[in-house]
């Protein structure tokens, strides 16, 4: 039989191996050192492996208790693998997959939030029966009468974890919609002090973009090459797509179709509460491929970077302050949201035709739809299903070419 210290000290060897406890229980240690318990049994003449859960989520004593309950079901002829998938069972798989790159302190905090705030509320419910209302009711328990009594930072971190767990359930085809993806304002969740203060939308002047791009490309910090490159790509992708800062910062890889050259942002993430189609120019795809080499193994394009250990925490995303601070360090007086205004002003200003017969190069509606602004004409908005996608695709390729001419992909020199 195993001892607790043996389980605790089991290390990665570069390949999967097992430590047997006896009576069909064993600890599996994968190549990265992640550990989880499973039970091997025979039912109807077939050998079956059933996973109990991750260590240390289940201690040695708890794993033995679960083994006993499981084998009792087997003796009754019931297959444990036929059990309904609950939020807890999906969360445990999520924890195993994510926790290897976390620090011990963060693993403990993550597990603590799930145990204290989530499992009692929805842990044992079938994953496909949990609704957005259940999630918001869970999150509302963090609210308080004032700033001191409210635990809104803990609420938001818990919300991020829940959202990521449901995303895993989506990839496993257990659910079709993520009930944790919703607009906090419309859900009437308590807001942090100062959260609604409008950000000054200071724009970068178009004639400064060439120098800005050059400075951004050489941007470096003491944080290291990984986060520095991610910050560069975060800002560059926002400039080239004209999306809102939060839309690119919180994007996930499953939203991108490289074959169709299209990014589909779900309505739950959009200010106007409708899906937004973003065409991907050649330059944008090139930058996304660079980013894939860094975070392609994560759900999010821009997951949190863990300073200790250098890994990623995919339960959250880069701070909205990261890009702003980088721009400030570069010496420019503008904010991320201002790039939308810069691009809008440039595209609206372009004209073609002979003198005296000038006309706009791009229809104003194309620009407004690219910015995900609503068409003021309700009838036209109702029937315009594809939001001028073909026209916007041509427009955004032209826009990218003005910033990074092909095929060299170097910024055009101003003047």
Secondary structure, DSSP 8 states (H G I E B T S, - for coil): ---HHHHHH----SS-EEEEEETTEEEEE-TTS-EEEEEEEEETTEEEEEEEEEETTS-HHHHHHHHHHHHHHHHTT--GGGS--BHHHHHHHHHHHHHTTS-HHHHHHHHHHIIIIIIIIIITSBGGG--HHHHHHHHHTT--SSTTT--HHHHHHHHHHHHHHHHHHHHTTS-SS-TT---TTTTT----TTTT---------GGGHHHHHHHHHT---TT-HHHHHHHHHHHHHHHHH---HHHHHT-BGGGEETTTTEEEE-GGGSTTSS-EEEE--HHHHHHHHHHHHHHTTSSBTTEEE-TTTS-EEEEEE--HHHHHHHHHHTT----TTHHHHHHHHHHHH-EESSTTS-EESS-HHHHHHHTT---S-HHHHHH-TTTTHHHHHHHHHHHHHHHEETTTTEE----
